[in-house]
Amino acid sequence: MSEQKRAVILVSGGLDSTTVLAMAQSQGYACYTLSFDYGQRHRAELYAADRVSRALGDVEHKLVKLNLDSIGGSALTDMSIAVPEEETAGIPITYVPARNTVFLSIALGWAEVLGAHDIFIGVNAVDYSGYPDCRPEYIAAFETMANLATRAGVEGQKITIHTPLMRLGKGDIILAGIALGVDYAITVSCYQATEEGLACGKCDSCRLRRQGFADTGLEDPTHYLHTH
């Protein structure tokens, strides 16, 4: 019996990355989950990342500490910048400069250590906030770089960046997760959740999540700070 293929899964504790973890597991991968304490506004998403990793049965969950708050430039890492509670045009202030590039680079390093040739990330080009590092062109470019920059790539062991949610709307993502047994009540998506994981219900992430459940006709299990 051949050894189970390993994969590194980027998990944030939110709806999308939890769905991706369930998808990777359904494809038979031994899943190694990776989260980042990068100086974000709240730790609720880190608790959720650990919670969903254990609930879905990962092999190992690794939390890497970074200090992206030392450079700031985002409402998620600079407490002096308010999180918008209304839709904004263009790339929003919740975009964290180079975040996915940093995250994927560390995931790439861990994948090499594990002998894994597959990395999963929950980026999406349909129901998303306009972040440049969520586009398919970006992922394709990073995958090219990954195969140029690693021993595995040079030795012909292709590294693949999987983005199974790229073309799915939020409702479709939720339905896919429900079909795989995901309990979305244990996830946290809000940009400014409380320490207990209660969602504000007003930020862009909350709006997209709530609309996704509305589109499916399913009950929204999100724990909100205020009832809506």
C-alpha positions as CSV (number, residue, x, y, z in Angstrom):
1,M,0.0,0.0,0.0
2,S,1.5,3.3,-1.1
3,E,2.1,6.1,1.4
4,Q,-0.7,8.8,1.6
5,K,0.2,11.9,-0.3
6,R,1.0,14.9,1.9
7,A,-0.3,18.4,1.4
8,V,0.1,21.7,3.2
9,I,-3.2,23.6,3.7
10,L,-3.3,27.3,4.6
11,V,-6.0,27.7,7.2
12,S,-7.2,30.9,8.7
13,G,-10.2,29.6,10.6
14,G,-12.6,31.1,8.1
15,L,-15.3,29.7,5.8
16,D,-13.2,29.4,2.7
17,S,-10.0,27.8,4.1
18,T,-12.0,25.3,6.1
19,T,-13.9,24.3,3.0
20,V,-10.5,23.8,1.2
21,L,-9.2,21.6,4.0
22,A,-12.3,19.4,3.7
23,M,-11.8,19.2,0.0
24,A,-8.2,18.2,0.3
25,Q,-9.1,15.5,2.8
26,S,-11.8,14.2,0.5
27,Q,-9.2,13.9,-2.2
28,G,-7.2,11.6,0.0
29,Y,-4.4,13.9,1.1
30,A,-2.7,13.7,4.5
31,C,-3.3,17.3,5.5
32,Y,-0.7,19.5,7.3
33,T,-2.4,22.8,8.3
34,L,-0.6,26.1,8.5
35,S,-1.7,29.3,10.2
36,F,-0.1,32.6,10.9
37,D,-0.1,34.9,13.9
38,Y,0.9,37.9,11.8
39,G,-0.2,40.8,14.0
40,Q,-3.8,40.7,13.0
41,R,-6.5,42.5,14.9
42,H,-7.8,39.6,16.8
43,R,-6.8,36.1,17.9
44,A,-10.3,34.6,17.4
45,E,-9.3,33.4,13.9
46,L,-6.3,31.6,15.3
47,Y,-8.4,29.8,17.8
48,A,-10.8,28.9,15.0
49,A,-7.9,27.7,12.8
50,D,-6.8,25.3,15.5
51,R,-10.4,24.3,16.1
52,V,-11.2,23.4,12.5
53,S,-7.9,21.6,12.0
54,R,-8.6,19.3,14.9
55,A,-12.3,18.9,14.0
56,L,-11.4,17.9,10.4
57,G,-8.6,15.6,11.4
58,D,-5.4,17.1,10.2
59,V,-2.0,15.3,10.7
60,E,-0.3,18.4,12.2
61,H,-1.3,22.1,12.7
62,K,1.6,24.6,12.7
63,L,1.2,28.2,13.8
64,V,4.0,30.5,12.6
65,K,4.5,33.9,14.2
66,L,5.2,36.9,12.0
67,N,5.2,40.6,12.6
68,L,3.4,42.1,9.6
69,D,2.0,44.7,12.0
70,S,5.6,46.1,12.1
71,I,5.1,47.4,8.6
72,G,1.4,48.1,8.9
73,G,-0.4,49.5,5.9
74,S,-3.7,47.6,6.5
75,A,-6.7,47.9,8.7
76,L,-6.1,44.3,9.8
77,T,-2.6,45.0,11.1
78,D,-2.7,48.7,12.1
79,M,-5.1,49.4,15.0
80,S,-5.1,53.1,14.0
81,I,-6.9,52.3,10.7
82,A,-10.6,51.5,11.1
83,V,-12.1,48.5,9.4
84,P,-14.6,49.8,6.8
85,E,-18.2,48.9,7.5
86,E,-19.4,50.0,4.1
87,E,-18.4,48.8,0.6
88,T,-15.5,50.7,-0.8
89,A,-14.2,51.1,-4.4
90,G,-10.9,49.6,-5.6
91,I,-8.5,47.6,-3.4
92,P,-9.8,48.0,0.2
93,I,-7.7,49.1,3.2
94,T,-8.2,45.5,4.6
95,Y,-5.7,44.3,2.0
96,V,-2.5,43.2,3.8
97,P,0.5,44.1,1.7
98,A,2.2,40.9,0.3
99,R,0.4,38.7,2.8
100,N,-0.4,35.7,0.4
101,T,3.2,35.9,-1.0
102,V,4.6,35.6,2.5
103,F,2.2,32.9,3.5
104,L,2.7,30.8,0.4
105,S,6.5,31.2,0.7
106,I,6.5,29.7,4.2
107,A,4.0,27.0,3.1
108,L,6.4,26.2,0.2
109,G,9.3,25.8,2.7
110,W,7.3,23.5,4.9
111,A,6.1,21.5,1.9
112,E,9.7,20.8,1.0
113,V,10.6,19.7,4.5
114,L,7.5,17.3,4.5
115,G,8.2,16.0,1.0
116,A,4.8,17.4,0.0
117,H,4.2,18.6,-3.6
118,D,0.8,20.1,-3.1
119,I,-0.2,23.3,-1.4
120,F,-3.9,24.3,-1.0
121,I,-5.1,27.9,-0.5
122,G,-8.6,29.3,-0.3
123,V,-8.3,32.3,-2.6
124,N,-11.3,33.2,-4.7
125,A,-11.8,35.5,-7.8
126,V,-15.6,35.6,-7.6
127,D,-16.9,36.6,-4.2
128,Y,-13.9,38.3,-2.8
129,S,-12.8,41.8,-1.7
130,G,-10.6,42.7,-4.7
131,Y,-7.3,41.7,-3.3
132,P,-4.6,41.4,-6.1
133,D,-3.0,38.3,-4.5
134,C,-6.3,36.3,-4.9
135,R,-6.2,36.3,-8.7
136,P,-5.5,33.3,-10.9
137,E,-2.7,35.1,-12.6
138,Y,-1.0,35.6,-9.3
139,I,-1.3,32.0,-8.3
140,A,0.1,30.8,-11.7
141,A,3.0,33.1,-11.3
142,F,3.7,31.9,-7.8
143,E,3.6,28.3,-8.9
144,T,6.1,29.0,-11.6
145,M,8.4,30.7,-9.1
146,A,8.0,27.8,-6.6
147,N,9.2,25.3,-9.2
148,L,12.2,27.5,-10.0
149,A,13.2,28.2,-6.4
150,T,13.0,24.8,-4.8
151,R,15.1,21.6,-4.8
152,A,11.9,19.6,-5.4
153,G,11.1,21.7,-8.5
154,V,14.7,21.5,-9.9
155,E,14.7,17.8,-9.4
156,G,11.5,17.4,-11.4
157,Q,9.0,16.9,-8.6
158,K,6.5,19.5,-9.6
159,I,4.9,21.6,-6.8
160,T,1.3,22.5,-7.4
161,I,-0.7,25.3,-5.8
162,H,-4.3,24.2,-5.6
163,T,-7.1,26.8,-5.6
164,P,-10.3,24.8,-5.6
165,L,-12.5,27.8,-4.8
166,M,-11.1,30.2,-7.4
167,R,-14.2,30.1,-9.7
168,L,-16.9,29.4,-7.0
169,G,-19.4,31.9,-5.6
170,K,-19.8,32.0,-1.8
171,G,-23.0,30.1,-1.9
172,D,-21.5,27.3,-4.0
173,I,-18.5,27.2,-1.6
174,I,-20.9,26.7,1.4
175,L,-22.9,24.0,-0.4
176,A,-19.6,22.2,-1.3
177,G,-18.5,22.3,2.4
178,I,-21.9,21.2,3.7
179,A,-21.7,18.2,1.3
180,L,-18.4,17.3,2.9
181,G,-19.7,17.6,6.5
182,V,-18.2,21.0,7.4
183,D,-19.7,22.7,10.5
184,Y,-19.5,26.4,9.7
185,A,-20.5,27.3,13.2
186,I,-16.9,26.7,14.4
187,T,-15.4,29.1,11.8
188,V,-14.7,32.8,12.1
189,S,-14.6,35.1,9.0
190,C,-15.1,38.6,10.5
191,Y,-12.3,41.2,10.2
192,Q,-13.0,42.5,13.6
193,A,-14.4,39.6,15.6
194,T,-14.4,39.7,19.4
195,E,-12.0,37.5,21.4
196,E,-14.9,35.1,21.7
197,G,-15.3,35.0,17.9
198,L,-18.5,37.0,17.7
199,A,-18.8,38.6,14.2
200,C,-19.5,42.3,13.7
201,G,-21.9,41.6,10.8
202,K,-20.9,44.8,9.1
203,C,-17.4,44.4,7.5
204,D,-16.9,43.2,3.9
205,S,-16.1,39.6,5.0
206,C,-19.3,39.4,7.1
207,R,-21.4,40.7,4.2
208,L,-20.0,38.2,1.8
209,R,-20.5,35.4,4.3
210,R,-24.0,36.4,5.2
211,Q,-25.0,36.7,1.5
212,G,-23.6,33.3,0.8
213,F,-25.8,31.7,3.3
214,A,-28.8,33.7,2.0
215,D,-28.1,32.5,-1.5
216,T,-28.2,28.9,-0.4
217,G,-31.4,29.3,1.6
218,L,-29.6,27.6,4.6
219,E,-29.6,29.0,8.1
220,D,-26.6,31.2,8.8
221,P,-24.8,29.6,11.9
222,T,-22.5,32.6,12.4
223,H,-22.3,33.9,15.9
224,Y,-22.9,37.7,15.6
225,L,-22.2,40.4,18.2
226,H,-25.6,41.9,17.4
227,T,-28.6,40.2,16.0
228,H,-29.6,41.3,12.4
